Amino acid sequence: MSKTAEKEEQSKDKSGFMQWLAEDDAPEIGIASKEPAGEYFRGVKTEFKKIEWPNKEQVQNEFVTVIVIVAIISAIVYFIDIGLDNVINTIKGI
């Protein structure tokens, strides 16, 4: 196959790929669809009304859970650090 034929075949492949990239698959909502700003924010307000917000008890329970997990992981990392420090100092002979 000649170099010219190879280049033409490659350009066909790229044009198909480039055409696929250029296709407009953006959802027809929000700023991507060039929707007026007022309509966009009305949609945002409507979606916010659909959110089921957690109550105070759920927030407190999840907050405590996160604090406990962070404390446990921090302790594990601390003890691993101390252990590795001792191993390295033993190897160095300090």
PEJO-V550694 format. One line per field, one symbol per residue. ss: DSSP state (~ for helix, > for strand, _ for the rest). psi: psi as a letter, one per 40 degrees, with the letter a starting at -180 (. if undefined). burial: I if it has 16 or more other C-alpha atoms within 10 Angstrom, else O. Layout:
ss: ???
psi: ???
burial: ???
This chain:
ss: __~~~~~~~~~~~~~~~~~~~~_______~~~~___~~~~~~~~~~~~~______~~~~~~~~~~~~~~~~~~~~~~~~~~~~~~~~~~~~~__
psi: hidddddddddddddddddddeigeiifiaddefiidddddddddddddehhiiidddddddddddddddddddddddddddddddddddddf.
burial: OOOOOOOOOOOOOOOOOOOOOOOOOOOOOIOOOOOOOOOIOOOOOOOOOOOOOOOOOOOOOOOOOOOOOOOOOOOOOOOOOOOOOOOOOOOOOO
